[in-house]
Amino acid sequence: MIKTPAEIEIMAEAGRLLASVFTWLDDQPLAGRTTMDVNDAVERLIVDQLQARPASKGQYGYGFVLNCSINHVVCHGVPSTQEVLREGDIANFDITLEKGGYIADSSKTYMIGDVTPAARRLVKTTYDALWQGIGVVRPGARLGDIGHAIERHAKRAGYSIVRDYCGHGIGTEMHEDPQILHFGKPGSGMMLKEGMVFTIEPMLNQGRRMVRTEDDGWTVVTTDGKLSAQFEHTVAVTATGVRILTLRPDEKPPALARG
């Protein structure tokens, strides 16, 4: 569970490479492309240019390098040659990358073209909720502090938090202990220690928090058909606060304790 400084540096390199994938995606015209086309392009980028491994491919029998979760899809959307990204969609791309034996995990919800004000507000609130959670990470804090900060922010904006899925420890395996819930009570749960590395990845719904899995066994959708958004970063607990290992160059996080 606890990573050495050397291990964290390897994970930081994986995180830097993964951040570059999102930077590349930022410049791609997404409207009109199939989700499989995006998947294949990302695979070529990771394998051929970055000389890394797309860690999701083959994990738990999954056959693709990313998840594409559009509009009412909460998570684990499967790339398809039939599914086309359209103007007005919001689409979360969840991507993992392994380099040097260690894995980084991140996701970003893209607003494609001119989205509705309601969709834009959901996406912004979800992104801000991620930073609310990251902002309390430091030695001596508790896992419940992270969940509480995220849930409080979401509820104040009128959104619900998906409880069926959570963040997780990460390292040589994609999913390690502990689980990082996106709801909770302050002062509860495991105490954070320097060297812990995990993901924070809140999913916010416009409507109710209930979800269901479709017949493909992967795709998770809102039961009421309303929009869902997600953002994710891999973070490390430092001696004085937190280090975001998947931070993208375009991001300007709020003032956080760093080490």
PAVEXMI-797720 format. One line per 10 residues: their letters; for each residue x, y, z of C-alpha. Coordinates in Angstrom, 1 decimal, decimal comma. Layout:
<recs>
A	X/Y/Z ~ ...
</recs>
This chain:
<recs>
MIKTPAEIEI	0,0/0,0/0,0 ~ 2,8/2,4/0,9 ~ 5,0/3,4/-2,0 ~ 8,7/4,3/-1,7 ~ 9,9/7,7/-3,1 ~ 11,5/5,8/-6,0 ~ 8,2/4,0/-6,8 ~ 6,3/7,3/-6,7 ~ 8,8/8,8/-9,2 ~ 8,1/5,9/-11,6
MAEAGRLLAS	4,4/6,5/-11,1 ~ 4,8/10,2/-11,7 ~ 6,4/9,4/-15,1 ~ 3,5/7,2/-16,0 ~ 1,2/10,0/-14,9 ~ 3,1/12,5/-17,0 ~ 2,7/10,3/-20,1 ~ -1,0/9,8/-19,3 ~ -1,5/13,5/-18,9 ~ 0,0/14,0/-22,4
VFTWLDDQPL	-2,6/11,7/-23,8 ~ -5,4/14,0/-22,6 ~ -3,4/17,0/-23,9 ~ -3,4/15,3/-27,3 ~ -7,1/14,5/-27,0 ~ -7,8/18,2/-26,2 ~ -6,7/19,1/-29,8 ~ -8,6/16,4/-31,6 ~ -11,9/17,1/-33,3 ~ -14,3/14,7/-31,5
AGRTTMDVND	-17,6/15,4/-33,1 ~ -18,5/12,9/-35,8 ~ -15,9/10,3/-34,7 ~ -16,9/6,9/-33,4 ~ -15,8/5,9/-29,9 ~ -13,9/3,0/-31,4 ~ -11,9/5,5/-33,6 ~ -10,9/7,4/-30,5 ~ -10,0/4,2/-28,7 ~ -7,8/3,1/-31,6
AVERLIVDQL	-6,1/6,4/-31,9 ~ -5,3/6,5/-28,2 ~ -3,9/3,0/-28,4 ~ -1,6/4,0/-31,2 ~ -0,4/7,0/-29,2 ~ 0,3/5,1/-26,1 ~ 2,0/2,1/-27,7 ~ 3,8/3,6/-30,7 ~ 4,7/7,1/-29,5 ~ 4,9/6,9/-25,7
QARPASKGQY	6,3/3,3/-25,7 ~ 4,0/2,4/-22,9 ~ 1,2/-0,1/-22,2 ~ -2,5/0,7/-22,1 ~ -3,2/-1,0/-18,8 ~ -7,0/-1,3/-19,2 ~ -6,7/-3,6/-22,3 ~ -7,0/-7,2/-21,1 ~ -7,8/-6,2/-17,5 ~ -10,7/-8,3/-16,2
GYGFVLNCSI	-11,3/-9,5/-19,8 ~ -11,8/-5,9/-21,1 ~ -10,8/-5,6/-24,7 ~ -10,1/-1,9/-25,1 ~ -7,7/0,8/-24,0 ~ -10,3/3,3/-22,6 ~ -13,9/3,7/-21,4 ~ -16,1/6,1/-23,3 ~ -19,1/7,2/-21,2 ~ -21,5/9,5/-23,0
NHVVCHGVPS	-24,3/11,6/-21,5 ~ -26,3/9,3/-19,2 ~ -23,5/6,7/-19,2 ~ -21,9/6,9/-15,7 ~ -18,8/4,8/-16,3 ~ -17,3/1,8/-18,2 ~ -18,8/2,7/-21,5 ~ -17,4/0,4/-24,2 ~ -16,0/1,7/-27,5 ~ -18,1/1,0/-30,5
TQEVLREGDI	-17,9/1,4/-34,3 ~ -21,6/2,4/-34,2 ~ -21,5/5,0/-31,4 ~ -20,7/8,5/-32,8 ~ -19,8/11,5/-30,7 ~ -22,1/14,4/-31,5 ~ -22,3/18,1/-30,9 ~ -23,8/18,7/-27,5 ~ -22,6/15,5/-26,0 ~ -20,6/15,2/-22,8
ANFDITLEKG	-18,2/12,3/-22,9 ~ -15,9/10,9/-20,2 ~ -12,7/9,2/-21,4 ~ -11,2/7,0/-18,7 ~ -7,6/5,9/-19,6 ~ -4,9/4,0/-17,8 ~ -1,2/3,7/-18,7 ~ 1,6/1,5/-17,4 ~ 5,2/2,5/-17,7 ~ 8,1/0,9/-15,8
GYIADSSKTY	5,7/-1,6/-14,1 ~ 3,5/1,0/-12,5 ~ 0,1/2,3/-13,5 ~ -1,5/5,7/-13,7 ~ -5,2/6,3/-14,0 ~ -7,1/9,4/-15,0 ~ -10,3/10,6/-16,7 ~ -11,8/13,8/-18,1 ~ -15,3/14,7/-19,2 ~ -15,2/16,5/-22,5
MIGDVTPAAR	-17,9/18,9/-23,7 ~ -18,3/18,4/-27,4 ~ -19,3/21,5/-29,3 ~ -22,1/23,7/-27,9 ~ -23,5/21,8/-24,8 ~ -26,4/23,0/-22,8 ~ -25,9/25,3/-19,8 ~ -27,2/22,4/-17,6 ~ -24,6/20,0/-18,9 ~ -21,9/22,6/-18,6
RLVKTTYDAL	-22,8/23,3/-15,0 ~ -22,7/19,5/-14,2 ~ -19,3/19,1/-15,7 ~ -17,8/22,1/-13,9 ~ -19,3/21,0/-10,6 ~ -17,9/17,5/-11,0 ~ -14,4/18,9/-11,8 ~ -14,6/21,2/-8,8 ~ -15,8/18,3/-6,6 ~ -12,6/16,4/-7,6
WQGIGVVRPG	-10,5/19,2/-6,3 ~ -12,5/19,5/-3,1 ~ -11,5/15,9/-2,4 ~ -7,9/16,3/-3,4 ~ -7,7/19,4/-1,3 ~ -8,1/17,5/2,0 ~ -5,4/14,9/1,2 ~ -2,5/15,1/3,6 ~ -0,9/12,9/6,3 ~ -3,2/12,5/9,3
ARLGDIGHAI	-6,4/13,1/7,3 ~ -9,0/10,4/7,0 ~ -10,6/8,7/4,0 ~ -14,0/10,0/5,2 ~ -12,7/13,6/4,9 ~ -12,2/13,1/1,2 ~ -15,7/11,6/0,7 ~ -17,3/14,3/2,8 ~ -15,7/17,2/0,9 ~ -16,8/15,8/-2,4
ERHAKRAGYS	-20,4/14,9/-1,3 ~ -20,9/18,3/0,4 ~ -19,9/20,1/-2,8 ~ -22,1/18,0/-5,0 ~ -25,2/18,3/-2,7 ~ -24,8/22,0/-2,4 ~ -25,1/22,2/-6,2 ~ -28,1/19,9/-6,3 ~ -26,4/16,8/-7,6 ~ -26,2/13,2/-6,3
IVRDYCGHGI	-23,0/11,1/-5,8 ~ -22,8/7,7/-7,4 ~ -22,1/5,3/-4,5 ~ -21,7/2,1/-6,5 ~ -18,2/2,9/-7,7 ~ -15,2/4,5/-6,0 ~ -11,6/5,4/-6,2 ~ -8,9/2,9/-5,3 ~ -5,3/2,4/-4,4 ~ -3,0/1,9/-7,4
GTEMHEDPQI	0,5/0,8/-8,2 ~ 1,8/-2,3/-9,9 ~ -1,9/-3,4/-10,0 ~ -4,7/-1,2/-11,3 ~ -6,9/-1,7/-8,2 ~ -5,3/-1,9/-4,8 ~ -6,4/-1,0/-1,3 ~ -7,8/1,2/0,0 ~ -11,2/2,0/-1,6 ~ -11,8/5,8/-1,8
LHFGKPGSGM	-15,5/6,5/-1,3 ~ -16,8/9,8/-2,7 ~ -19,2/10,2/0,3 ~ -18,6/9,9/4,0 ~ -18,3/11,4/7,4 ~ -15,4/13,7/8,4 ~ -12,9/12,1/10,7 ~ -13,9/8,5/9,8 ~ -12,1/5,8/7,9 ~ -8,4/4,9/7,4
MLKEGMVFTI	-5,8/7,6/8,3 ~ -3,8/8,8/5,3 ~ 0,0/8,2/5,5 ~ 2,9/9,5/3,4 ~ 3,5/7,2/0,4 ~ -0,1/6,2/-0,1 ~ -1,1/6,4/-3,8 ~ -4,7/6,3/-4,9 ~ -7,3/7,6/-7,4 ~ -10,1/10,1/-6,6
EPMLNQGRRM	-12,8/9,9/-9,3 ~ -16,2/11,3/-8,3 ~ -19,2/10,6/-10,5 ~ -22,0/13,2/-10,2 ~ -25,6/12,7/-11,5 ~ -28,1/15,3/-12,5 ~ -30,9/13,2/-11,0 ~ -30,9/10,2/-8,6 ~ -27,8/8,4/-7,7 ~ -29,1/5,0/-8,7
VRTEDDGWTV	-27,4/3,2/-11,7 ~ -27,7/-0,1/-13,5 ~ -25,4/-2,1/-15,7 ~ -26,5/-2,8/-19,3 ~ -26,6/-6,3/-20,9 ~ -23,0/-6,0/-22,2 ~ -21,9/-6,4/-18,6 ~ -19,8/-3,2/-18,6 ~ -21,8/-0,1/-19,4 ~ -23,2/1,6/-16,4
VTTDGKLSAQ	-26,1/4,1/-16,9 ~ -28,3/6,3/-14,8 ~ -31,6/4,7/-14,1 ~ -33,5/7,9/-14,8 ~ -31,7/8,7/-18,0 ~ -30,2/12,0/-16,7 ~ -26,7/13,1/-17,3 ~ -23,7/12,0/-15,4 ~ -20,1/13,3/-15,3 ~ -16,8/12,2/-13,9
FEHTVAVTAT	-13,2/13,4/-13,4 ~ -10,3/11,4/-12,0 ~ -6,7/11,9/-10,9 ~ -4,1/9,7/-9,4 ~ -2,6/11,3/-6,3 ~ 0,2/10,6/-3,8 ~ 0,2/11,5/-0,1 ~ 3,4/13,5/0,6 ~ 5,0/14,6/3,8 ~ 3,2/17,9/3,7
GVRILTLRPD	0,2/17,3/1,5 ~ -0,6/15,9/-1,9 ~ 1,1/15,4/-5,3 ~ -1,2/15,0/-8,3 ~ 0,7/12,5/-10,5 ~ -1,6/12,8/-13,5 ~ -1,8/16,6/-13,5 ~ -2,3/18,0/-17,0 ~ -0,2/21,0/-18,2 ~ -3,4/23,1/-18,7
EKPPALARG	-4,7/22,6/-15,2 ~ -4,4/25,3/-12,5 ~ -5,4/23,5/-9,3 ~ -6,4/25,5/-6,3 ~ -3,7/26,1/-3,7 ~ -2,8/22,8/-2,2 ~ -0,2/21,6/0,3 ~ 2,6/20,0/-1,7 ~ 5,8/18,1/-1,0
</recs>
